[in-house]
Amino acid sequence: MNEKEKIIALINREVVPAIGCTEPIAVALCVAKATELLGSEPEHLTVSLSANIIKNAMGVGIPGTGMIGLPIAIALGSLIGKSEYELEVLRDCTPEAVERGKRFIAENRITVEHKLTDEKLYIEVLAEAGNRNAKAVIAGSHTNFIYLSENGNILLKKELSSSEVSADKAVELTMRKIWDFAMQTPIDDIRFILKARDLNDAVSRESLQNRFGHQVGNTINNHDFRYDPFGDTIISSVISRTAAACDARMAGCPMAVMSNSGSGNQGIAATMPVVAFADAIHASDEQLIRALTLSHLTAIYIKQNLGRLSALCGCVVASTGSACGITYLMNGTYEQMTFAVQDMVATLTGMLCDGAKPSCSLKVATGVGTALMCAKLALSNHSVTSVEGIVSESVDDSIRNMTEIGRDGMLQTDKLVLNIMTHKN
């Protein structure tokens, strides 16, 4: 497999459809697998989760249920989940299944525990019925099973370092390599990226026609205010269409979105700003395909260094990708794209993640607005310099600085955020 083929495989692995917030959905996936191994409906489920999974699953809507949080995701994972659906594991949810799930919860058949582990993404499920049991463990990435057992018989056991989690490192990306790939790859080889537009734009349109979450997208799109700070402009269209998709997803809209690096919100923020801007300037399909490839690959690259879950908000990552895609659509050069990245690093680094929830759309909107500003600055050849803050001379070094802060420097912040979330009055 040559490098071009490896990069295409990487995109196909990291840019995939997902229904619902990927953390509770990954828990539902693990529950579904354990239930399948058990061979019957569990009498009891013990679910042990890393702190970051708990943080990102506490306050988010579960698609098709009208309910929030882990218990209903766990119950439905057991009752109707199919592991072959992966991040669409709850695809077959019905009102009848939701009622069964509510009874499952009311019968106290679920125990959720905090697993003390250094792995940020860790899900362990023990399913029990009579004298039978089955265990499934996901770690490292949202669909990566590292352990399976049935009545103590080990069916799968692999080290995390040898799993698909390290497979994304099979391609050592740089911003130069990303630019060259996006610009030079035959268009038909990357046309598949338009599926991200199709899925995420459909969710955005659904949201703008209805009312989800905090209605950030709808509010920005409403120009009836006497003093409208946005107006009917490109920036209002780009922000509203992106935030609307996040509004719907976080409120439990049952439509699939195209995710990036295990996050639906990152997939939305890497897709919709580019799509909306391309629409506004009447870009060609080829321009859109190359811009989306640039955006999604940049997000993947940053997440390779940051990790799946962190204290750093994922919209920082994804909106940095969008800044690259928009810079290209504005006829920017490679050097100007690096200016946009440098400016994004200087602006948004430090925005914390306090879990997946409806208000994520506010952070997504902030990231998108910043991406547009940084793209415009880049086209004017304005870039934060290496004597300012955490920005280095090399754009790749600046990305590493940002991800080091999010991965290592904000560990205590992550713990404090979870403590606050779990001990509020």
C-alpha positions in Angstrom: 0.0 0.0 0.0 1.5 3.3 -1.1 1.2 6.5 1.0 -1.7 7.9 -1.0 -3.6 4.7 -0.3 -2.7 4.8 3.4 -4.0 8.3 3.7 -7.3 7.4 2.0 -7.6 4.4 4.3 -6.9 6.7 7.3 -9.7 9.1 6.2 -12.1 6.2 5.7 -11.3 4.9 9.2 -11.6 8.2 11.0 -14.5 9.8 9.0 -17.5 7.6 9.6 -21.2 7.9 10.3 -22.5 8.1 13.8 -25.9 8.3 15.4 -25.8 10.3 18.7 -22.9 11.5 20.8 -20.1 9.0 20.4 -19.3 8.5 24.1 -22.7 7.1 25.2 -23.0 5.4 21.9 -19.7 3.7 22.4 -20.9 2.5 25.8 -24.1 1.2 24.1 -21.9 -0.6 21.6 -19.9 -2.3 24.3 -23.1 -3.3 26.1 -24.5 -4.7 22.9 -21.4 -6.8 22.3 -21.5 -8.1 25.9 -25.2 -9.0 25.6 -24.6 -10.8 22.3 -21.8 -12.9 24.0 -24.1 -13.6 26.9 -26.8 -14.9 24.5 -29.8 -13.6 26.4 -31.1 -10.4 28.0 -28.9 -9.6 31.0 -30.3 -9.6 34.5 -27.7 -7.1 35.5 -25.1 -4.9 33.8 -22.0 -3.5 35.5 -20.5 -0.7 33.4 -17.0 0.6 34.4 -16.0 3.8 32.6 -13.0 6.1 32.5 -13.5 9.7 33.8 -13.6 11.2 30.3 -16.3 8.8 29.1 -18.4 9.7 32.2 -17.8 13.4 31.5 -18.9 13.2 27.9 -21.9 11.1 28.5 -23.6 12.8 31.4 -25.6 15.6 29.8 -26.2 14.6 26.2 -29.4 13.5 24.6 -29.7 10.0 23.4 -31.2 9.7 19.9 -34.9 8.8 19.6 -35.5 8.6 23.4 -36.1 12.2 24.6 -33.8 11.2 27.5 -30.4 12.3 28.6 -27.3 10.3 29.7 -26.0 6.8 30.2 -28.8 4.7 31.7 -31.0 4.8 28.7 -28.0 4.3 26.3 -27.0 1.3 28.4 -30.5 -0.2 28.5 -31.1 0.2 24.8 -27.6 -1.1 23.9 -28.7 -4.3 25.7 -32.2 -4.5 24.4 -32.0 -3.5 20.7 -28.3 -2.8 20.1 -26.4 -4.6 17.3 -22.6 -4.4 17.5 -22.2 -4.8 13.7 -23.8 -1.3 13.4 -20.8 0.1 15.4 -21.5 3.9 16.0 -25.0 3.4 14.6 -25.6 0.8 17.3 -29.0 2.2 18.3 -30.2 2.5 14.7 -33.2 0.3 15.4 -34.6 2.3 18.4 -38.4 2.5 18.6 -40.8 4.1 21.1 -41.6 0.6 22.3 -37.9 -0.1 22.9 -37.6 3.2 24.9 -40.4 2.0 27.1 -38.7 -1.3 27.7 -35.5 0.6 28.4 -37.2 2.7 31.1 -38.5 -0.5 32.8 -34.9 -1.9 32.6 -33.6 1.2 34.4 -36.5 1.2 37.0 -35.7 -2.4 37.9 -32.2 -1.3 39.0 -30.4 -3.7 36.6 -27.6 -1.2 35.8 -24.6 -0.3 37.9 -22.2 2.4 36.5 -18.8 2.7 38.1 -15.8 5.0 37.7 -12.8 2.9 36.4 -9.5 4.2 37.7 -7.3 4.0 34.6 -4.8 6.2 32.8 -6.6 5.4 29.5 -9.0 8.3 28.7 -11.3 6.2 26.6 -12.1 3.0 28.5 -15.4 1.1 28.6 -15.8 -2.2 30.4 -19.1 -4.1 30.5 -20.0 -7.2 32.6 -23.3 -8.8 31.6 -24.8 -11.4 33.9 -27.8 -13.7 33.8 -28.1 -16.6 36.2 -24.8 -18.3 36.5 -23.6 -17.0 33.1 -21.6 -13.9 32.3 -19.9 -12.1 29.5 -17.4 -9.2 29.4 -16.5 -6.7 26.7 -13.9 -3.9 26.8 -13.5 -1.0 24.4 -10.4 1.2 24.8 -8.4 3.7 22.9 -11.0 4.4 20.2 -14.8 4.3 20.2 -15.1 1.0 18.4 -11.9 -0.8 19.4 -12.6 -4.0 21.3 -9.5 -5.1 23.2 -11.1 -7.8 25.4 -14.0 -10.3 25.0 -14.9 -13.2 27.3 -17.8 -15.6 27.8 -18.1 -17.4 31.2 -14.5 -16.8 31.8 -13.3 -18.1 28.4 -11.2 -15.4 26.8 -12.3 -14.9 23.2 -10.2 -11.8 22.5 -7.3 -10.1 24.3 -5.0 -7.6 22.8 -2.7 -4.9 23.9 -3.8 -1.4 23.3 -0.6 -0.4 21.6 -1.1 -3.1 19.0 -4.7 -2.2 18.3 -6.2 0.1 15.7 -5.5 3.0 18.0 -2.0 3.1 16.7 -3.0 2.4 13.1 -3.5 6.1 12.4 0.2 6.5 13.0 0.9 4.3 10.0 0.9 7.6 8.2 3.1 10.3 9.6 1.2 13.4 8.6 2.5 17.0 8.4 0.6 20.1 7.2 2.7 20.1 4.0 1.8 16.4 3.3 -1.9 17.2 4.0 -1.9 20.1 1.6 -0.1 18.2 -1.2 -2.5 15.2 -0.8 -5.6 17.4 -0.8 -4.4 19.4 -3.8 -2.8 16.6 -6.0 -4.9 13.5 -5.4 -7.1 12.6 -8.4 -10.5 14.0 -7.6 -12.4 10.7 -8.0 -10.2 9.1 -5.4 -11.4 11.5 -2.7 -14.9 12.2 -4.0 -16.3 10.0 -1.1 -15.7 12.9 1.3 -18.9 14.5 -0.1 -20.8 11.9 2.1 -19.8 14.1 5.0 -21.5 17.1 3.3 -24.6 15.0 2.6 -25.1 13.7 6.1 -24.1 16.8 8.1 -25.9 19.3 5.9 -29.1 17.2 6.2 -28.9 17.3 10.0 -28.3 21.1 9.8 -31.3 21.7 7.6 -33.5 19.5 9.9 -32.4 21.6 12.9 -33.0 24.9 11.2 -36.6 23.8 10.3 -37.3 22.7 13.9 -36.1 23.5 17.4 -33.3 21.6 19.1 -31.2 22.3 22.2 -30.3 25.9 22.7 -31.3 26.8 19.2 -28.0 28.6 18.5 -28.2 28.0 14.8 -31.8 29.1 14.6 -31.2 32.2 16.7 -28.2 33.4 14.6 -30.2 32.6 11.4 -33.1 34.8 12.6 -32.6 38.3 11.2 -35.8 39.8 12.5 -34.0 41.5 15.4 -34.1 45.3 15.3 -30.4 45.3 15.9 -29.0 42.1 14.4 -25.3 41.9 15.1 -24.8 39.3 12.4 -27.2 40.3 9.6 -27.8 38.2 6.5 -24.1 37.6 5.8 -21.7 34.8 5.0 -20.5 34.7 8.6 -24.0 34.3 9.9 -24.8 31.6 7.4 -21.6 29.6 8.1 -22.0 29.9 11.9 -25.8 29.2 12.0 -25.6 26.2 9.6 -22.8 24.6 11.7 -24.2 25.4 15.1 -27.6 24.1 14.0 -26.2 20.6 13.2 -24.6 20.5 16.7 -27.9 21.7 18.3 -29.7 18.8 16.8 -27.0 16.2 17.5 -26.6 17.1 21.2 -30.3 17.2 21.7 -30.7 13.6 20.5 -31.8 14.0 16.9 -31.8 10.4 15.5 -30.2 11.3 12.2 -26.6 10.1 11.5 -23.8 12.6 11.2 -20.4 12.1 9.7 -17.9 12.1 12.6 -14.2 12.8 12.7 -11.7 11.0 15.0 -14.5 9.5 17.0 -16.5 12.7 17.5 -19.7 13.8 15.7 -19.2 17.4 16.8 -15.7 17.4 15.3 -17.1 15.9 12.1 -19.7 18.7 12.0 -17.2 21.4 12.7 -14.8 20.1 10.1 -17.5 19.9 7.5 -20.3 22.5 7.8 -18.2 25.7 7.8 -16.5 24.5 4.6 -19.8 23.5 3.0 -21.6 26.7 3.9 -18.7 28.9 2.8 -18.4 26.9 -0.5 -22.2 27.4 -1.1 -21.8 31.2 -0.4 -19.1 31.6 -3.0 -20.5 29.1 -5.5 -17.5 26.9 -5.3 -17.3 23.9 -7.7 -17.6 20.3 -6.5 -13.9 19.8 -7.0 -13.0 22.8 -4.8 -15.4 21.6 -2.1 -13.9 18.1 -2.2 -10.4 19.3 -1.9 -11.4 21.8 0.9 -13.2 19.1 2.9 -10.3 16.7 2.5 -7.9 19.4 3.7 -10.2 20.2 6.7 -10.8 16.6 7.8 -7.2 15.5 7.4 -6.0 18.5 9.5 -8.4 17.5 12.2 -7.2 13.9 12.1 -3.6 15.1 12.2 -4.2 17.2 15.3 -6.1 14.4 17.0 -3.3 12.0 16.4 -1.2 14.1 18.7 -3.9 15.1 21.1 -5.7 11.8 21.7 -9.3 10.7 21.4 -10.5 12.5 24.5 -8.9 15.3 26.4 -9.5 18.5 28.4 -9.1 20.5 25.2 -12.4 21.1 23.4 -12.7 19.2 20.2 -14.1 22.2 18.3 -10.6 23.8 18.6 -9.3 20.9 16.5 -12.1 20.7 14.0 -12.4 24.4 13.5 -8.7 24.6 12.8 -9.3 22.2 9.9 -12.2 24.4 8.7 -9.9 27.4 8.8 -7.6 25.5 6.4 -10.4 24.5 4.1 -11.9 28.1 4.0 -8.4 29.6 3.3 -8.1 27.3 0.3 -11.6 28.2 -0.9 -10.5 31.9 -0.7 -7.6 31.0 -3.1 -5.1 30.9 -0.4 -1.6 29.4 -0.8 0.0 26.7 1.4 1.9 29.4 3.3 -1.3 31.3 4.0 -3.0 28.1 5.2 -0.2 27.7 7.7 -0.8 31.3 8.8 -4.5 30.4 9.5 -3.4 27.4 11.6 -0.9 29.6 13.6 -3.6 32.1 14.3 -6.1 29.4 15.4 -3.5 28.0 17.8 -2.9 31.4 19.2 -6.6 32.1 19.7 -8.4 29.0 20.8 -5.9 26.9 22.7 -7.2 26.4 26.2 -10.9 26.2 25.5 -11.8 23.4 27.9 -14.1 20.4 27.3 -16.7 20.1 30.1 -18.6 17.2 28.5 -20.9 16.6 25.6 -24.2 18.5 26.0 -26.5 21.0 24.2 -24.3 24.0 24.9 -21.5 22.4 22.8 -23.1 24.3 19.9 -22.0 27.6 21.6 -18.4 26.4 21.5 -18.7 25.1 17.9 -20.1 28.6 16.9 -17.1 30.2 18.6 -14.7 28.0 16.8 -16.3 28.6 13.4 -16.3 32.4 13.8 -12.7 32.2 14.8 -11.9 30.1 11.7 -13.4 32.7 9.4 -11.5 35.5 11.1 -8.2 33.5 10.9 -8.8 32.6 7.2 -9.3 36.3 6.4 -6.2 37.3 8.4 -4.2 34.6 6.6 -5.3 35.9 3.2 -3.9 39.3 4.3 -0.7 37.6 5.2 -1.1 38.3 8.9 0.2 35.6 11.2 1.0 35.3 14.8 4.8 35.0 15.1 7.1 32.7 17.0 7.9 35.4 19.6 4.3 35.4 20.7 3.0 32.8 23.3 3.0 29.1 22.3 3.3 29.7 18.6 6.5 28.3 17.0 8.2 29.1 13.7 7.0 25.7 12.3 3.3 25.2 12.0 3.7 21.5 12.9 5.6 22.5 16.1 2.7 24.9 16.9 0.2 22.1 16.6 2.4 19.9 18.9 2.5 22.7 21.4 -1.3 23.1 21.4 -1.8 19.3 21.7 0.8 19.0 24.5 -1.1 21.6 26.5 -4.4 19.8 25.9 -3.0 16.3 26.4 -0.6 16.8 29.3 -0.9 20.3 30.7 -4.7 20.3 31.3 -4.8 16.9 33.1 -5.6 18.6 36.4 -8.2 20.8 34.7 -9.9 17.6 33.4 -10.1 16.2 36.9 -11.4 19.4 38.4 -14.0 19.8 35.7 -15.3 16.2 36.3 -15.3 16.9 40.1 -17.4 20.0 39.6 -19.8 18.3 37.2 -20.4 15.4 39.6 -20.7 17.5 42.8 -22.9 20.3 41.8 -25.8 21.2 44.1 
